[in-house]
């Protein structure tokens, strides 16, 4: 299976995917991180590239992995279109991103919060709303499903938040465990299947 890891950073997830026998290409906009990934994980093909304008022909991959990437785009429409272009018909993408409905993510990372911290944040970065991302990728030609899940926080850029991480993890576990609060858990997982256009079906038949 040919997998494209977009926004791969230093290639940690690219490496984990390759260990499962997948043919992985990692792309990131940072030359420094790509150079580090190439040195750490020589079995992975790494390229510097823009996720909104990738240097590949159409339909080159079976799966695209977006590990914490979508929330870096104020408008992910171009990203969604490029993911669709890279995938073969019936190909899939997987993504995870911080959830704007999570109280801790909102307090720490949302622009509207009075306690917002810009430390370690890139321009345009903001936790996502699941329905907005689903709508954007559906318009790009995907059948979408998503859910929110709790993940233990292990790092925060702000020194104060690093001190508060154990309390945040405990609160997430205690207060957001009821099923009806599921949409408020820390991370949104998004899964999409590229649909075959009716015109493509008619040409094949």
Steps between C-alpha positions, in 0.01 A plus 500: 500500500628846404457747785555876493574654841420871458645737756729219610734718708808298595332180380399322820167382359656433160744264670225324697296449183800365310560244773167343399627432151349808337673703231509844663579844358528779755447864400550808715550869429799521735836410340654466846248238610521314170878485531466364855246238391721385212789448742292322764288281272683423174239240399244781444502729195488861622429813295466869576165613364186708539195295601281725285714455185668158498754390236329169414282379216132428566403179680847400620399382848265255667484686830584849629577556867445848645647488850406826670507694173150623417479740795797696362282626212245776556325367189595139418316494164817500290650232724189282461512539123865403490438193719226395259731552202774284650273204576389227263126436470384339825814618680477616860631768729535505878544814711514603862480856631428687824132553566368855547210363705738361759511746791874464557585537132274804477647670806859440394495514120192682372527864392175587679623381840616765748778258599617429145871423471675561167816325616595232246208591272533547123307773310141393436515212750177434692325190642241367258126444504426150372198600293689777320786270401253229393317748277822623333623149423155386387501783245837373378343163418525288815259293706585613854469360850643652815505463876664668797730310731703564815878486481730556793682831474877454523637836394400866485709788367402726789693432827186574702296251300769235547446535874125465454513199266436234771190690616379540141544128434310409816218743423472369144476143630247577775273763349497405131449126538115502470395411143291815458818706548688300239497788245696710751798267535847631420564385144289459188573193288390542139484221243412542134455278193544658157182450304497396137327766293201384290679610182796279593271201555335549159837520324614176665181318406 
